[in-house]
Amino acid sequence: MSERESGETARYSGILHLGDDIEIPCGVMDDGTRLLSERAVTKALGGKRGGSHWLRQKEGVQLPVYASANNLQPYISASLGIKLVSHRLWRAKGTGGFGAYGIDATALPEICEVYLNARKAGALTASQQHIAEQAEALMIALAKVGVVALVDEATGYQAVRQRDELQRLLSKYIAEELQPWAKRFPDEFYTQMFRLRGWDYGSLGAGGKKPRIVGKLTNEIVYERLPRGVLEELKRKNPPTVEGRRKYKHHQFLTEDIGDEHLERQISADITLMRASGSWAEFERLLDRAYPKFGAVQGELDIED
């Protein structure tokens, strides 16, 4: 059996439940496209025909029967028209036999809008009124949450998508190889911090070690302002030694083009806000308003030399 006959196998598949009695087989394909069973969509819209009658030949292309009527064409956008004729033969994961035609899941709310707009304009025939009623019911169900999210939940792809998105983000921020050390935190970053905390920065002397709380504060006002997951990955790649110190500086694991650039912008922003603040509490309020944390992360960060 050829791939054209059997169709693509979905990476993730399931049943999309809309309302009390509407079930639409759905799948997530290798390229991330979410598909809905074209036949099931026809049924959900009140189509009464079965077999091959859910598709209709029109001007050389096969359109779903619910979108082929002439009076609907003024309400079908060009982008929706492309989705309606771009059928993909697919089958659910773990199933054999012939595939079924699928339609881009994002087309469903647009199809419903076609009928609702046509009804509002008084362009529907009497036999199309029940489809508009079904379209309205579907729109109410879809309004609760986007159709893409519904498909992802139904197929189990939601958790995988979040993991994949995190990995793509981390690949932009975390370098594959350790970068040479370079001074990233200017002295003014610490002099302003010490001023607002009421500490004497001059007493440290040249190269003096800073209190451990400085590392914790640096963590809170800099690294926790980077995208969610970045600090956790830095800590994983750069764990503390038995002495409690980290062998490298976290910034040595950031990519030069994106990670370092974001870090530098955040440090500069912190310095600017600290200059404008008369107390640490005021600085924190300004920082949280301008650069909210992507996610609070507990734990200390080794300070910069």
Buried (B, 14 or more C-beta within 10 A) or exposed (E): EEEEEBBBBBBBBBEBBBEEEBBBBBBBBEEEBBBBBBBBBBBBBBBEEEEEEBBBEBEEBBBBBBBBBEEBBEBBEEEBBEBBBEBBBBBBBEBEEEBBBBBBBBBBBBBBBBBBBBBEEEBBEEEBEEBBBBBEBBBEBBEEEEBBEBBBBBBEBBEBBEEEEBEEBBEEBBBEEEBEEEEBBEEEBBBBBBBBBEBEBEEBEEEEEBEBEBBBBBBBBBBBBBBEBBBBBBBEBBEEEEEEEBEBBBBBBBBEEBBBEBBBEBBEBBBEBBEEBEEBEBBBEBBEEEBEBBEEBEEBBBBBE
